[in-house]
Amino acid sequence: MHPRTPHTARAPQVDVGVGVVVIGYNDAAHVTTAVRSALAQGPAVREVIAVDDCSTDGSAELLTRLAATDPRVKVVRRRVNSGGCGSPRNTGLDRVTSPYVMFLDSDDVLPPGAVDTLLTAATGAGAEVAGGLCVRRELPEGRTVPWEASLYTAHAVFERPAQRPRLVHDTLCVNKLYRTHFLRDHGIRFPEGRFPYEDVVFTARVLAAGPRIALVPDRVYIWHVRRSADRLSISLDRAGITNWRARTEACRLAYEILLGAGQKDLARAARGKFLDHELRMYTRELGLRDAHYQRAWWAHTRAHLAEYDASDWAHNPTAPGRLIGRVVLASPEPRDLPRLRDLASRPARLLPPYAHTPDGTPVWSPDLPQVTLEPLLTHPVRLLPLTVDAELRPRARAALLRLRLHELYGRVAEAGPQGLEVEWRCRETGRAAGPRTAVALVRSADGDFWSAETTVSWAAFAGVSAAAFSGVSRASRASRASGADTWDLRLRVRFRGGAYREVTAHALTGAGLLRRRAVVGARHAVVLVHPYTTHSGALALRVAPGLRGAMAVARGRLRRLLH
């Protein structure tokens, strides 16, 4: 049965209520804001179960005072800290009396109208689960990034999850509303105790039960990401190997739950999601870790991937995550980490050298001929992992940007490259530093690459940054305390016949190329620029316009050094 769109959205019935379970531990600075965002949803929220996981910072007292002002708030204080999120959520779920339930973390918020939107979708479709768009808000910058946006482009109803295997990619529990009796009838709960990534297992249990699911395109949850916090959230604290082991264990359990329920397509999709999401994310960060971590990560990943069968690798074997996995399985020791990092980027880049067997079959490297790249010979050009090297040479008023597009087993020449379009886009505001710049490509004498050059004016960055800064509120200005904007280099490779490929540029790191320096921007103002390499190997630029921006950057660096 195909997904369908509800004909008319109905307002939630008066006697249909929602219980919101809010969990927190030592988060007195944010927990009451989270609870108030749930109360502000209106009469659809019948109760807010605030579960304090044995905090020692006065969180429970703040919640108790808030409960005295609104009878919908019920405070539950656990006597022993659980060490995770699963146990307090289960505690709250046990106390919910409403027909529907949602989950909210203490440092996040529900946007206005979220509960009404999800409740309308669930009751209108007779669905056991309703989900909507979650956005990650990076703080203090305020940049928002949608989570699994492709699932939430339109209203849709699925009679069973297998109709939309992509659902396994959205493992969050917080951007969904559940029928309470559905969870209880199927015994669906979170893993207890200190179990990171409990959402992954919980979501697998939900999908394994085969609910009818309604999806809406509306924003229903704001996930605050505070990377500069003294205590990182469980999901952000990825520095230790125990985090990776916990993540792979959660994904392994999710696969087993789905397979045990007879959901073979969803189980296979869950393994595909691990390769495309988890494996790529941790591979991008692998070069930041020490040799001991790298060896432990490599060995554990090989053991985990050894459980996969042939069908898990058969579909699109040169997809970036699958190719990374095949390299890891083929080598007993860590290798080619910079090359794997760029392959794990989005979009993927396959760096040279481009090896092949004596019969011309493309392979990863001469000593790993079993890792074949032959499917690249038939991929559409818009999907190829093309590599463009970028070298930025700053000068007083502008910079020279040199670009080099690599050949890839003859596919680039076959497609007929016509030129490059260059754009710098601000990560915080989404604005571009002027229109795209079109540059011509010149092929090298040996045919191994195409090169291009263009000028980058500092005045364009300073002008856009100043305009963006003046157009935001005082609170937003305060949150942008670093004083610098981050600019990502985006490229479009144009081919004969109108085809094109969107790519990011691999940053070259020669002597002096990535040095911070003061330059002259618009109206002869001082601008501090810092080209740098992102975790995925791409070229980016930090720009602090004016003396105030430069001083703010200096203060930020001093705070980090002292911290």
C-alpha positions as CSV (number, residue, x, y, z in Angstrom):
1,M,0.0,0.0,0.0
2,H,1.4,3.4,-0.9
3,P,1.8,6.3,1.5
4,R,-1.2,8.6,1.5
5,T,-1.8,12.2,2.5
6,P,-4.6,13.0,5.0
7,H,-7.4,14.9,3.3
8,T,-8.1,17.4,6.0
9,A,-6.3,18.2,9.2
10,R,-8.6,18.0,12.2
11,A,-8.0,19.8,15.4
12,P,-7.3,17.5,18.4
13,Q,-10.3,16.4,20.3
14,V,-10.7,17.9,23.8
15,D,-10.6,14.6,25.5
16,V,-7.4,13.5,23.7
17,G,-4.4,14.6,25.7
18,V,-0.6,14.2,25.7
19,G,1.8,13.6,28.5
20,V,5.3,15.0,28.0
21,V,8.1,13.3,29.8
22,V,11.0,15.7,30.5
23,I,14.2,14.2,31.8
24,G,17.2,16.0,33.3
25,Y,20.3,15.6,35.4
26,N,22.2,18.6,36.8
27,D,20.8,20.9,34.2
28,A,19.3,23.6,36.4
29,A,20.2,26.3,33.8
30,H,17.8,24.8,31.2
31,V,15.3,22.3,32.6
32,T,12.6,24.8,33.5
33,T,12.8,26.3,30.0
34,A,12.2,22.8,28.6
35,V,9.2,22.3,30.9
36,R,7.7,25.7,30.1
37,S,8.0,25.0,26.4
38,A,5.9,21.9,26.9
39,L,3.3,23.7,29.1
40,A,3.1,26.5,26.4
41,Q,1.8,23.9,23.9
42,G,-1.6,24.6,25.4
43,P,-4.5,22.3,26.6
44,A,-3.4,19.4,24.4
45,V,-0.7,18.8,27.0
46,R,-2.5,17.2,29.8
47,E,0.5,16.5,32.0
48,V,4.3,17.1,32.1
49,I,6.2,14.4,34.0
50,A,9.5,16.0,35.0
51,V,11.9,13.2,36.0
52,D,15.0,14.4,37.8
53,D,17.8,11.8,37.7
54,C,19.1,12.5,41.2
55,S,20.6,15.9,40.4
56,T,22.8,17.8,42.9
57,D,22.5,21.3,41.4
58,G,19.1,22.3,42.7
59,S,17.2,21.1,39.5
60,A,14.6,19.2,41.6
61,E,13.9,22.3,43.7
62,L,13.4,24.5,40.7
63,L,11.0,21.9,39.2
64,T,9.1,21.7,42.5
65,R,8.6,25.4,42.5
66,L,7.4,25.4,38.9
67,A,4.9,22.6,39.7
68,A,3.4,24.8,42.4
69,T,2.4,27.2,39.6
70,D,0.8,24.7,37.2
71,P,-1.0,21.5,38.4
72,R,0.0,19.8,35.1
73,V,3.6,19.5,36.2
74,K,4.4,16.3,38.2
75,V,7.9,16.0,39.6
76,V,9.5,12.6,40.0
77,R,12.9,12.5,41.7
78,R,15.0,9.3,41.3
79,R,16.9,8.3,44.4
80,V,19.9,7.0,42.4
81,N,21.4,8.5,39.2
82,S,21.0,6.0,36.3
83,G,23.9,7.3,34.3
84,G,21.9,7.4,31.1
85,C,18.6,8.6,29.5
86,G,16.7,5.3,29.3
87,S,15.9,4.7,32.9
88,P,14.4,8.2,33.6
89,R,12.4,8.0,30.4
90,N,11.0,4.7,31.5
91,T,10.2,6.2,35.0
92,G,8.3,8.9,33.3
93,L,6.5,6.6,30.9
94,D,5.3,4.5,33.8
95,R,3.6,7.6,35.3
96,V,1.9,8.9,32.2
97,T,-1.9,8.7,32.3
98,S,-2.6,10.4,28.9
99,P,-3.5,8.6,25.7
100,Y,-0.4,9.9,24.0
101,V,3.2,10.5,25.1
102,M,6.2,12.5,24.0
103,F,9.7,12.8,25.3
104,L,11.8,16.0,25.8
105,D,15.3,16.4,27.1
106,S,16.1,19.1,29.7
107,D,18.3,21.2,27.4
108,D,16.0,21.2,24.4
109,V,12.6,22.8,23.7
110,L,9.4,22.1,21.8
111,P,8.5,24.9,19.3
112,P,5.0,26.4,19.5
113,G,2.3,24.2,18.0
114,A,4.4,21.0,17.9
115,V,2.1,18.9,20.1
116,D,-1.1,20.1,18.3
117,T,0.5,19.3,14.9
118,L,1.6,15.8,15.9
119,L,-1.7,15.0,17.7
120,T,-3.7,16.1,14.7
121,A,-1.7,13.9,12.5
122,A,-2.0,10.9,14.8
123,T,-5.7,11.2,15.4
124,G,-6.5,12.1,11.8
125,A,-4.7,9.0,10.5
126,G,-5.4,6.6,13.3
127,A,-1.7,6.3,13.7
128,E,0.2,4.8,16.7
129,V,3.2,7.0,15.9
130,A,3.4,10.5,14.5
131,G,6.7,12.2,13.6
132,G,7.9,15.6,12.5
133,L,11.0,17.5,11.7
134,C,13.7,18.0,14.3
135,V,16.3,20.7,13.9
136,R,19.7,20.8,15.5
137,R,20.5,24.3,16.8
138,E,24.2,24.8,17.2
139,L,24.9,27.1,20.2
140,P,26.0,29.7,20.8
141,E,26.1,30.4,17.0
142,G,22.4,29.7,16.5
143,R,22.9,27.8,13.2
144,T,20.1,25.3,12.6
145,V,20.5,22.0,10.7
146,P,17.5,19.8,9.9
147,W,17.7,16.2,11.0
148,E,16.7,13.6,8.4
149,A,14.8,16.3,6.4
150,S,14.1,13.9,3.5
151,L,11.6,12.0,5.6
152,Y,9.6,15.2,6.4
153,T,9.0,17.0,3.2
154,A,5.2,16.4,3.1
155,H,2.3,14.9,5.0
156,A,2.3,11.1,4.6
157,V,0.9,8.0,6.3
158,F,2.5,4.6,6.1
159,E,0.4,1.5,7.1
160,R,3.6,-0.2,8.2
161,P,7.3,0.9,8.5
162,A,8.5,-1.4,5.8
163,Q,6.9,0.8,3.2
164,R,9.5,3.5,4.1
165,P,12.8,1.8,5.1
166,R,14.4,5.2,5.4
167,L,12.6,5.5,8.7
168,V,15.4,3.5,10.4
169,H,17.7,6.5,9.8
170,D,15.6,8.7,12.2
171,T,16.5,7.1,15.5
172,L,15.4,10.0,17.6
173,C,12.5,9.4,20.0
174,V,12.0,13.1,20.8
175,N,10.5,14.3,17.5
176,K,7.6,11.8,17.7
177,L,4.3,11.3,19.5
178,Y,3.3,7.8,20.6
179,R,0.1,6.2,21.5
180,T,0.7,5.3,25.2
181,H,-1.1,1.9,25.0
182,F,0.8,1.0,21.9
183,L,4.1,1.2,23.8
184,R,2.7,-0.6,26.8
185,D,0.9,-3.4,24.8
186,H,4.1,-4.2,23.0
187,G,6.3,-3.8,26.1
188,I,8.4,-1.1,24.3
189,R,10.8,0.5,26.7
190,F,14.2,2.1,26.7
191,P,17.3,0.2,27.7
192,E,18.0,0.7,31.4
193,G,21.1,2.2,33.1
194,R,24.1,3.7,31.4
195,F,23.3,2.7,27.9
196,P,24.3,5.4,25.4
197,Y,22.3,5.7,22.2
198,E,19.2,4.2,23.9
199,D,17.1,6.0,21.2
200,V,18.5,3.6,18.6
201,V,17.2,0.5,20.4
202,F,13.9,2.1,21.4
203,T,13.2,3.1,17.8
204,A,14.0,-0.4,16.5
205,R,11.5,-1.8,19.0
206,V,8.9,0.7,17.8
207,L,9.4,-0.2,14.2
208,A,9.5,-3.9,14.9
209,A,6.0,-3.7,16.3
210,G,4.7,-2.5,12.9
211,P,2.8,0.7,13.8
212,R,0.9,2.9,11.4
213,I,3.0,6.0,11.1
214,A,2.0,9.6,10.2
215,L,4.7,12.1,9.2
216,V,4.4,15.9,9.0
217,P,6.7,18.5,7.4
218,D,6.4,20.8,10.4
219,R,9.2,21.6,12.9
220,V,8.3,19.8,16.1
221,Y,11.5,19.6,18.1
222,I,14.6,21.9,18.7
223,W,17.7,19.9,19.6
224,H,20.3,22.2,21.3
225,V,23.9,21.3,20.5
226,R,26.3,22.8,23.0
227,R,29.7,21.7,21.9
228,S,31.5,24.2,24.2
229,A,29.7,23.0,27.3
230,D,31.7,21.9,30.3
231,R,29.9,18.5,30.2
232,L,29.2,17.2,26.7
233,S,26.0,15.3,26.1
234,I,26.4,11.5,25.7
235,S,26.0,11.6,22.0
236,L,28.6,14.3,21.5
237,D,31.3,12.9,23.8
238,R,32.9,10.7,21.1
239,A,36.5,11.0,22.2
240,G,36.9,7.6,23.9
241,I,36.7,4.2,22.3
242,T,34.0,3.2,24.7
243,N,31.7,5.5,22.9
244,W,32.2,3.8,19.6
245,R,31.7,0.4,21.2
246,A,28.5,1.6,22.7
247,R,27.3,2.9,19.3
248,T,28.1,-0.3,17.5
249,E,26.4,-2.3,20.2
250,A,23.2,-0.2,19.9
251,C,23.2,-0.6,16.1
252,R,23.8,-4.4,16.5
253,L,20.8,-4.7,18.9
254,A,18.6,-2.7,16.6
255,Y,19.4,-5.0,13.7
256,E,18.7,-8.1,15.8
257,I,15.4,-6.7,17.0
258,L,14.2,-5.9,13.5
259,L,15.4,-9.2,12.1
260,G,13.8,-11.1,15.0
261,A,10.5,-9.4,14.3
262,G,10.6,-10.6,10.6
263,Q,11.4,-7.1,9.4
264,K,14.2,-8.2,7.0
265,D,14.0,-5.1,4.8
266,L,14.2,-2.8,7.8
267,A,17.0,-4.8,9.3
268,R,19.1,-4.6,6.1
269,A,18.3,-0.8,5.9
270,A,19.6,-0.5,9.5
271,R,22.9,-2.0,8.5
272,G,23.0,0.3,5.5
273,K,22.3,3.2,7.8
274,F,25.3,2.2,10.0
275,L,27.6,2.2,7.0
276,D,26.3,5.5,5.7
277,H,26.0,7.4,8.9
278,E,27.9,6.1,11.9
279,L,30.9,4.6,10.0
280,R,31.3,7.8,8.0
281,M,31.0,10.1,10.9
282,Y,33.6,8.4,13.1
283,T,35.9,7.8,10.1
284,R,36.0,11.6,9.6
285,E,37.2,12.1,13.1
286,L,39.6,9.2,13.2
287,G,42.6,11.3,12.2
288,L,42.0,13.4,15.4
289,R,42.7,10.5,17.7
290,D,45.9,9.0,18.9
291,A,47.5,5.8,17.5
292,H,46.1,3.7,20.4
293,Y,42.5,4.8,19.7
294,Q,43.0,4.2,16.0
295,R,44.1,0.7,16.4
296,A,41.4,-0.1,18.9
297,W,38.7,1.5,16.7
298,W,40.0,-0.4,13.6
299,A,40.0,-3.8,15.4
300,H,36.5,-3.3,16.8
301,T,35.1,-2.1,13.6
302,R,36.5,-5.1,11.7
303,A,34.9,-7.4,14.2
304,H,31.6,-5.6,13.9
305,L,31.6,-5.6,10.1
306,A,32.6,-9.3,10.0
307,E,29.0,-10.1,11.1
308,Y,27.6,-8.6,7.9
309,D,26.7,-11.0,5.1
310,A,27.0,-10.7,1.3
311,S,23.6,-9.1,0.9
312,D,24.7,-6.2,3.1
313,W,27.5,-5.3,0.7
314,A,25.8,-6.2,-2.6
315,H,23.8,-3.0,-3.1
316,N,26.0,-0.2,-4.4
317,P,29.4,-1.5,-3.2
318,T,31.3,1.7,-4.0
319,A,28.9,3.9,-1.9
320,P,31.2,5.8,0.5
321,G,30.3,4.0,3.7
322,R,30.4,0.5,2.1
323,L,33.7,1.3,0.5
324,I,35.2,2.4,3.8
325,G,33.9,-0.8,5.4
326,R,35.4,-3.0,2.7
327,V,38.8,-1.3,3.2
328,V,38.6,-1.8,6.9
329,L,37.8,-5.5,6.5
330,A,40.5,-6.0,3.9
331,S,43.3,-4.6,6.1
332,P,44.2,-5.9,9.6
333,E,45.9,-2.6,10.6
334,P,44.8,1.1,10.2
335,R,45.7,2.6,6.8
336,D,45.0,5.4,4.4
337,L,43.3,7.5,7.1
338,P,43.5,10.8,5.2
339,R,42.0,9.2,2.1
340,L,39.2,7.5,4.1
341,R,38.5,10.8,5.9
342,D,37.8,12.5,2.6
343,L,35.8,9.6,1.3
344,A,33.6,9.9,4.5
345,S,32.9,13.6,3.8
346,R,29.6,14.8,2.4
347,P,29.8,14.9,-0.6
348,A,32.4,12.1,-0.8
349,R,35.8,12.8,-2.3
350,L,38.0,9.9,-3.5
351,L,41.6,11.1,-3.4
352,P,44.3,9.8,-5.7
353,P,46.2,7.6,-6.4
354,Y,43.8,5.8,-8.7
355,A,45.1,2.3,-9.0
356,H,44.0,-0.5,-11.2
357,T,44.9,-4.1,-11.9
358,P,46.9,-5.2,-15.0
359,D,43.6,-5.8,-16.9
360,G,42.5,-2.2,-16.1
361,T,40.0,-2.9,-13.3
362,P,39.9,0.1,-10.9
363,V,40.9,-0.9,-7.3
364,W,41.5,0.9,-4.0
365,S,45.3,0.3,-4.1
366,P,47.8,-2.1,-5.6
367,D,48.1,-4.1,-2.4
368,L,44.3,-4.2,-1.9
369,P,43.1,-5.4,-5.3
370,Q,40.2,-7.2,-3.7
371,V,38.6,-3.9,-3.0
372,T,37.4,-3.2,-6.5
373,L,36.0,0.2,-7.7
374,E,34.7,-1.2,-10.9
375,P,31.1,0.2,-10.3
376,L,32.5,3.7,-10.6
377,L,32.9,3.1,-14.4
378,T,29.1,3.1,-14.8
379,H,28.0,5.6,-12.1
380,P,26.2,8.8,-13.3
381,V,28.6,11.7,-13.1
382,R,26.4,13.5,-10.6
383,L,27.2,10.7,-8.1
384,L,30.9,10.3,-8.7
385,P,33.2,11.0,-5.7
386,L,35.1,13.7,-7.5
387,T,38.1,15.4,-5.9
388,V,39.0,19.1,-6.4
389,D,42.1,20.3,-4.5
390,A,42.0,23.9,-3.3
391,E,45.0,26.1,-2.5
392,L,44.2,29.5,-1.0
393,R,47.1,32.1,-1.0
394,P,46.0,35.1,1.0
395,R,47.2,38.6,0.0
396,A,46.5,42.1,1.5
397,R,43.2,42.8,-0.3
398,A,42.4,39.5,-1.9
399,A,43.5,35.9,-2.2
400,L,44.4,33.7,-5.1
401,L,42.3,30.5,-5.1
402,R,43.8,27.7,-7.2
403,L,41.7,24.6,-7.9
404,R,42.6,21.3,-9.4
405,L,40.0,18.7,-10.6
406,H,41.4,15.2,-10.7
407,E,40.6,12.6,-13.4
408,L,38.8,9.5,-12.1
409,Y,39.4,6.5,-14.3
410,G,38.5,8.4,-17.4
411,R,35.0,9.3,-16.3
412,V,35.7,13.1,-16.0
413,A,37.1,13.4,-19.6
414,E,34.2,11.2,-20.8
415,A,31.7,13.6,-19.2
416,G,33.4,16.7,-20.7
417,P,34.1,19.2,-17.9
418,Q,33.1,22.7,-19.0
419,G,34.1,24.8,-15.9
420,L,33.7,25.4,-12.2
421,E,31.3,27.6,-10.3
422,V,32.8,28.9,-7.0
423,E,30.8,30.1,-4.0
424,W,31.6,30.9,-0.4
425,R,28.7,30.4,2.0
426,C,28.4,31.5,5.6
427,R,27.8,28.5,7.9
428,E,26.1,30.6,10.5
429,T,23.7,32.7,8.4
430,G,23.5,30.7,5.1
431,R,24.3,33.8,3.1
432,A,26.7,33.8,0.1
433,A,29.6,36.1,-0.3
434,G,28.3,37.4,-3.6
435,P,27.1,35.5,-6.7
436,R,28.7,32.3,-7.9
437,T,31.9,32.9,-9.8
438,A,32.3,30.9,-13.1
439,V,35.9,29.9,-13.9
440,A,37.3,27.9,-16.9
441,L,39.1,24.6,-16.6
442,V,42.3,23.9,-18.4
443,R,43.4,20.3,-18.8
444,S,47.0,19.3,-18.0
445,A,49.3,18.0,-20.6
446,D,49.2,14.5,-19.2
447,G,45.4,14.6,-18.9
448,D,45.5,13.7,-15.1
449,F,43.7,16.9,-14.0
450,W,42.1,20.2,-14.9
451,S,43.1,23.4,-13.2
452,A,41.4,26.8,-12.6
453,E,42.2,30.1,-10.8
454,T,40.1,32.9,-9.4
455,T,40.4,35.8,-7.0
456,V,38.8,36.0,-3.6
457,S,38.0,39.5,-2.4
458,W,38.1,40.0,1.4
459,A,35.7,42.9,1.1
460,A,32.9,40.5,0.1
461,F,33.2,38.6,3.3
462,A,33.5,41.6,5.6
463,G,30.4,43.3,3.9
464,V,28.2,40.2,4.3
465,S,29.3,39.5,7.8
466,A,28.7,43.1,8.9
467,A,25.3,43.1,7.3
468,A,24.3,39.8,8.9
469,F,25.6,41.0,12.3
470,S,23.6,44.3,12.1
471,G,20.4,42.5,11.1
472,V,20.1,40.2,14.2
473,S,18.8,40.8,17.6
474,R,20.9,41.8,20.6
475,A,20.5,38.3,22.1
476,S,21.7,36.7,18.8
477,R,24.7,39.1,18.7
478,A,25.6,38.0,22.2
479,S,25.4,34.4,21.2
480,R,27.8,35.1,18.3
481,A,30.5,36.0,20.9
482,S,33.3,34.4,18.9
483,G,33.3,37.4,16.6
484,A,34.1,35.2,13.5
485,D,31.9,33.7,10.8
486,T,32.8,30.4,9.2
487,W,32.7,30.2,5.4
488,D,32.5,27.0,3.5
489,L,33.8,26.7,-0.1
490,R,31.2,25.1,-2.4
491,L,31.9,24.1,-5.9
492,R,29.8,23.0,-8.9
493,V,31.6,21.1,-11.6
494,R,29.7,21.7,-14.9
495,F,29.8,19.1,-17.7
496,R,28.8,18.9,-21.3
497,G,25.0,18.6,-21.8
498,G,24.1,20.5,-18.6
499,A,25.1,17.8,-16.1
500,Y,26.9,18.9,-12.9
501,R,28.3,17.7,-9.7
502,E,28.2,19.6,-6.4
503,V,31.5,19.1,-4.4
504,T,33.5,20.6,-1.6
505,A,37.2,21.1,-2.0
506,H,40.1,19.1,-0.5
507,A,42.3,21.6,1.4
508,L,46.0,21.6,0.5
509,T,48.1,22.2,3.5
510,G,51.5,23.5,2.3
511,A,53.7,25.8,4.2
512,G,52.0,29.1,5.0
513,L,48.7,28.2,3.3
514,L,46.6,27.9,6.4
515,R,48.1,30.7,8.5
516,R,45.9,33.3,10.3
517,R,46.5,36.8,9.1
518,A,45.1,40.4,9.1
519,V,44.1,41.8,5.7
520,V,42.3,44.8,4.3
521,G,38.5,44.4,3.8
522,A,35.7,46.8,2.8
523,R,36.3,50.6,3.4
524,H,40.0,49.8,4.4
525,A,38.8,48.0,7.6
526,V,41.0,45.4,9.2
527,V,39.8,41.8,8.7
528,L,41.2,38.7,10.4
529,V,41.1,35.7,8.1
530,H,42.0,32.1,8.9
531,P,41.9,29.4,6.2
532,Y,41.6,26.0,7.8
533,T,40.9,22.3,7.2
534,T,37.6,20.9,8.5
535,H,37.4,17.5,10.1
536,S,36.4,16.0,6.8
537,G,39.4,17.6,5.0
538,A,37.6,20.4,3.2
539,L,38.8,24.0,2.9
540,A,36.9,26.5,5.0
541,L,37.6,30.1,6.1
542,R,37.0,32.0,9.4
543,V,36.5,35.7,9.0
544,A,36.4,38.3,11.8
545,P,35.5,41.7,10.4
546,G,36.8,44.8,12.0
547,L,38.8,45.4,15.1
548,R,35.9,44.3,17.4
549,G,35.7,41.0,15.6
550,A,39.5,40.4,15.8
551,M,39.5,41.2,19.5
552,A,36.5,38.9,20.1
553,V,38.5,36.1,18.3
554,A,41.5,36.8,20.5
555,R,39.4,36.7,23.7
556,G,37.8,33.4,22.6
557,R,41.2,31.9,22.0
558,L,42.4,33.1,25.4
559,R,39.3,31.6,27.1
560,R,39.9,28.2,25.4
561,L,43.6,28.2,26.4
562,L,42.7,29.0,30.0
563,H,39.9,26.4,30.0
